[in-house]
Amino acid sequence: MPDLYEVAGLHLSLPDLNRKPLFSPAPRIEILKGLDFSIARGEILGIVGGSGSGKSTLGRCLVRLLEPTAGVVRFDGQDITHLAESGLRPLRGRFQMIFQDPMSSLNPRHRVGKLIAAPLRLHGVADVPARVAEALDLVGFPQAMAARYPHELSGGQRQRVGIARAIALRPEFILADEIVSGLDVSSQAQVLNLLERLVRDLGLTLAFISHDLSVIRRLCTRVMVLYQGQIVEEAPVDQLFAAPQAAYTRELLDAIPLPDPDQVWA
């Protein structure tokens, strides 16, 4: 079976507005520098790197929130690199994104049910109430949750609303961008367990962006390490943790905090 994503020679440069001269165009910064990789159907790919590595920018190129400067991005065999919005619209239901901060992506004036229904109505899905109920059930919420507002929910619950919005459209691919970074350890575990179950039960493909290798190790099957817009290492998760090849990967591994022995044995 062919890969769901095929990426070749991916470049992206953006204008540096902080250095823009008064009467001439802003100089451009190269963010992504010739990336080549693929994402197999059904896998959970971890995309890891420090701040400024380009991992979130890469994610936005995959779901075409950003248009690459050069290279090719193919989704299910179709070249979407420079596809116009009219051509992207039929595909948007097939790839979805979950954002880092649910409070910034969820309209605080709308109840949970309306928030989940909005993308369904946008894509002309039939029987919206049934699909909302299905999404709530899949993320482990009672149906009464549809009447709640985002400010009435915990951080973990809000993130599950974001997941429900994404899966309501029954996509093939989900991009999750740092979605557990602001959660406590217990809420992180609940969200990771949920994602793992959804990938298995719904046949999803997932790209999970994080700066935290311990989270990547818990969830992902393969890891791609970015540094300054380039892939410095790519390997199955067990192999990468057992024998990292790149010096930068070793630095990231060394930065993982060790557990407190007093807490472990308490």
C-alpha positions, -999 to +999 in steps of 0.1 A: +000+000+000+015+034-009+024+059+018-003+084+028+023+113+026+053+116+003+075+147+008+105+155-015+128+185-014+105+205+008+117+241+012+099+270+029+111+306+033+092+334+050+097+372+050+116+385+081+094+414+090+117+424+119+144+433+093+122+449+066+137+480+051+114+510+049+110+510+011+120+475-001+108+440+005+117+422+037+146+397+034+135+361+036+144+334+062+147+298+051+127+278+076+127+244+060+157+232+040+151+203+016+132+178+036+126+143+022+104+118+041+072+098+039+044+089+064+029+054+061-008+048+065-017+039+101+016+050+117+022+075+144+051+097+134+068+118+161+083+151+148+106+164+175+130+194+178+137+224+199+123+259+195+129+272+160+137+238+145+108+242+120+086+213+133+054+233+136+061+250+102+065+216+087+032+205+101+014+234+086+029+226+052+015+190+055-020+203+060-014+232+036-020+260+061+013+272+046+023+268+009+059+255+005+084+276-015+098+246-033+096+208-034+066+184-035+040+174-009+018+145-020-012+134+000-026+100-011-008+103-043-021+138-051+003+168-054-011+194-030+021+216-029+006+246-047-030+235-049-054+265-048-079+267-020-107+256-043-088+224-049-079+220-012-114+224+000-125+188-008-094+175+009-096+194+041-120+169+057-094+142+050-066+159+070-072+177+102-051+196+128-053+198+166-037+230+179-016+234+210-038+259+229-075+249+227-086+282+243-073+301+213-089+277+188-123+272+205-147+301+203-155+309+240-190+321+231-201+287+217-211+255+235-191+223+229-218+209+207-218+239+184-179+239+183-179+202+171-207+208+146-191+239+130-166+220+107-193+194+099-217+221+086-188+238+068-182+206+048-218+199+042-220+168+063-255+152+067-270+144+101-248+167+121-264+159+155-256+122+151-220+130+141-215+153+171-229+126+194-205+101+178-175+124+183-184+130+219-186+093+226-153+086+208-134+110+231-152+096+262-175+125+269-212+121+281-237+137+257-244+164+283-209+178+276-224+193+244-241+220+265-209+232+283-187+262+274-149+260+270-143+280+301-162+254+322-138+227+312-103+217+324-073+219+300-074+182+293-112+184+286-107+213+262-080+194+244-104+165+240-130+189+225-103+198+199-098+161+192-135+156+189-137+184+163-110+168+143-123+133+143-159+143+137-150+147+100-137+111+099-103+122+085-075+099+074-047+120+089-044+142+120-016+166+128-013+172+166+009+202+174+023+202+210-012+193+222-001+180+257+027+205+265+004+227+287-012+198+306-003+181+339+011+146+338-023+129+345-040+148+317-012+142+293-015+104+299-053+106+293-048+124+260-020+101+248-041+070+256-070+085+238-050+093+207-035+058+207-069+042+209-083+064+181-055+056+158-061+019+164-099+019+163-105+045+135-075+035+113-060+070+115-026+082+106-011+106+131+018+131+131+026+142+166+048+173+171+066+178+204+098+191+219+095+164+246+111+131+237+096+113+267+061+120+253+073+109+218+086+076+232+053+069+249+031+074+218+050+072+185+062+043+164+088+063+144+106+096+151+119+123+129+143+148+145+145+184+131+173+209+137+174+243+121+150+232+094+167+200+085+161+163+093+191+152+113+178+117+122+149+094+114+144+060+130+119+037+147+113+049+182+130+020+200+161+022+178+164+060+182+163+058+220+186+028+222+213+041+198+208+077+187+231+086+157+230+124+156+247+146+182+216+168+184+194+138+192+218+128+220+214+163+234+177+160+234+178+127+251+202+140+277+177+168+284+149+144+295+145+149+332+151+118+354+124+108+378+128+117+415+138+085+433+120+096+464+087+099+444+093+066+426+096+046+458+072+066+479 
